[in-house]
Amino acid sequence: MTLNLDNIDSAWKGHQAFAKWLVNEIQPEVTVDLGVDNGFSTFCFGDPNFGHVYGVDSFEGDPCAGRRDIRTYWNVLQKQEELKMNNVTFIKCYFDELASVWNKPIDILHIDGDHSYEAVKNDFMTWCKFIKDDGVILMHDTCVFQPGFGVNRFFEEIPFPKINFTNSYGLGVVTHREQLLDKINEEFGHLDILQRF
């Protein structure tokens, strides 16, 4: 059964089925969601209940997503309580601050914070050292071309095997597991929303 997250405002809604499929396929021990916003993606990763999901955000917003405040953080915690998701931990801090003390190997990393080219590149370079050899990095907003958004540009520069969902503003998938990319293509390719690199 899929969680009912309809009442959560999110640009990530079209990726819920893929997130559930990916978590069931990989069965991760550790998932890190950089950029919680209203919690939608974090809850999607936690839904299949494999391992532990860490949702990281300053809950201050940014120029691309808009400004947020402490009410956003409390709303996310309230929703977590309603959903009874004990396998999710929200960490209110900056990504670089947490990276300086992080010590857990990561199976799935989702990057969806500040969307400027420099910020996305920094998040990728700072956090990719924690990814397991067979881990997966996801990047949201790979199909947004508005001023200030640099995710697409950086995603195209990544020299690793990857695939891109073009729906819901784009979701790039980066992994050394070519067989996983093949499975994604088999499972979702018929939807005509995939680009293979």
N, C-alpha and C positions, 0 to 999 in steps of 0.2 A: 504494500500500500504506500502511495506517495503522500508526503505531508501536504496539508493544505496551507500554502503560504500566500494565498491570493490577496490577503489584506496588507502585505508588505510591499511598499513602493520600491521597484527595482528595475534597472535597465538590463538585468541578468536573467530575466524570466524565461527566455527561450532556451536556456542551457540547463534547466533543472533535470530533464531526462538524461542528458549526457553525463552530468555530474553523478547521478545515481548509478548509471551504467559503469562509469569509470571506477567509482569506489568499489562496486561489487566485483569488477574485473581484477583490480589490483589488490583489494583488501589491505589498505594501508594501515600502518601502525601510527604514523604521524602525518597529519595534513596541516599546512599552514596557509591561512587566508589573509594575505596582506591587503587590507582595505575592506572593512566590514560594512561600512555605511549603515544601512538599516537591517543588516543581518541575513539577507536572502541567500547569498552564495554560501555563507558559513553554515546555515541550516541545511542547505542542499547537500553539502559534503558530509554533514553529520547524520543525515537521514538513514543511510544503510547501517549505521552503528558498527563500523569497523574502526578500531583504534581510537585515537583522540584527535580532535580538531581544535586548532588554536586560531581564533579570530583576532587579528591585530589591527588596531586603528587608534588614532589620536582622538577621533570623534569631534574633530574641529572642521572637517570638510576641506575643500580646496577650490581653486578658481574654476575647475572643470565641473565638479560635482555640485558646487554650491557650498555655502557655509552651513555648519552643523553646530550643535552645542551639547551640553551635558544631558539634555532631555533625550537626544538620540541614543546616547549610551544607556540610559535607564530604560528606554523603550525596548531596546534590544535585550537587555537582561530580563525584562518582564516577559517578552515573547519566549525567551529560552525557558523560563519557568513554566509558562503555559504549555509548551511543547514537551516538557519533561526531558530535555536533552542533556543528560549528565555527561555525555562524552564530548561536550563542547566547553572550552574555556575561552572567555574574552579577556584580552589583555589591552588595557588602555595606555598606549605609549606610542612613541615614534618608531618606525621600522629600524632605523640605524641603531637606536638606543637598545632595542631588544637584541639585534644581531650581535652586539658587542658582548652579550652574555649567553647567547643561545648555544646549547650543547647537545641537541637531539638530531639524529639523522632524519631527513624529511623524505617521505614517499611522494607526496603531492604538494606542490607550491603553487598558489594562485596569486598573481600580481595584479592588483587593481587599486592602486593608490593614486598619487599625483600622476597625471597622464602626460606631463611634458616629456620630451625625449630624454633630457638629462636625468629626470627623476626615475623614469622607467629603467633606463640603462643602469643607474646606480642601484636600484632595487634588485635587478637581475644579477649584477656583478657581486653585490654584497651577500645575497642569499643563495646563489647557485652552489657555493662551496659546501652547503649543508645537504644538498640533494644526493640521495643514494645513486649509485651507478645506474640502476634501472628505474630511477624516479622520473617523475613527470612535472614539467613546469607549464602552467596555464597563464595566459596573458589576455585580459579582457580589453575590449575597445580597439581591436586590430583593424576594424573597418570604419573607424571614425577619422575623417580628414579635415576637421574644423581647425582653425587656428588655435594653437596651444596644445593640440594633441600630437604626441610623437610616438605613440605605441606602434602604429603601422610601420613607420620608418625603422624603428629599432628591431621589431620582429623580423622584418625582411633581411636585416643584417646578420641575424643569428645563424652561424654556419652549421647547425645541427639539424638532423632530420626533424621535420615538422609538418603539421597539417593545420588548416585554418577553417573554423566554422564562420560563415559569413552572416548568419542571422544574429539578431539581438546585439548589434554593434560589433560583432566579431569576437571570437574566442580562439586564440592561437594555442596549439598544443605542441610542446617541444619535448622530445625524448630520444634517447639512444636506442630505444626498443622498437626497431622497425616492425616487428611482428605485432606490436600493440597498435601502431599506426595502420597496419593492414587490417586489423580487426575493427578499428574505428571506421575505416573506409567501408568495410563489409556491412557493418551495422547501420551506418548513417549515410553512406554514399548515395543511396536511392533518393534522399531528400533534396538533392541538388543544392546543398549548402556548404559543400566541402571544397577546399582548394588544397591540393597535395603539392608539396615542394620537394 
